[in-house]
């Protein structure tokens, strides 16, 4: 969240506390009202990030936060070129030190660059489920290994349909690709849904150009 927005929120909370205090409201009741106010703000943010199906709302959220590394990558996936997307991913790779995040984005970058060797190396370093299994199944789908591209470890409901879409893309089957891409998007929510929509749109353009 931007510093200006945080400042406005904190000032609003302080102002609310002062108004309640001057109105003679008991401290415990005032604190309860403030707590509800804070929880409502947190819930709204969490809802947009993880639960909403309103992509216009997510798009506005991403645009407002496009200077933050992860949101910059999402913005680039929606509005940027492939080179701009890779540059945004590079920023994340250098900004975040957590291995799961770093190697997950190294995997994503390698996929975008069509470098399966680098993708496999990154996938083996993720060491966090279900991200690790998803990356490995994704690679298997690209290589047409149907037995290896399915796993019980893909616990997010959008993951297996996404892998199936990747396989259909590798087989240049546009109808099947669209079917599985839509199924994956339907199961996703929040920024994950937003990212899938734009990633699949890019993959579909690749099929159209072939």
Secondary structure as UniProt FT lines:
FT   HELIX           3..22
FT   TURN            23..24
FT   HELIX           27..50
FT   HELIX           55..64
FT   TURN            65..67
FT   HELIX           69..79
FT   HELIX           82..95
FT   HELIX           99..112
FT   TURN            113..114
FT   HELIX           116..123
FT   TURN            124..125
FT   TURN            129..130
FT   HELIX           131..142
FT   TURN            143..144
FT   TURN            146..149
FT   TURN            152..153
FT   HELIX           157..170
FT   TURN            171..172
FT   HELIX           174..187
FT   HELIX           190..209
//
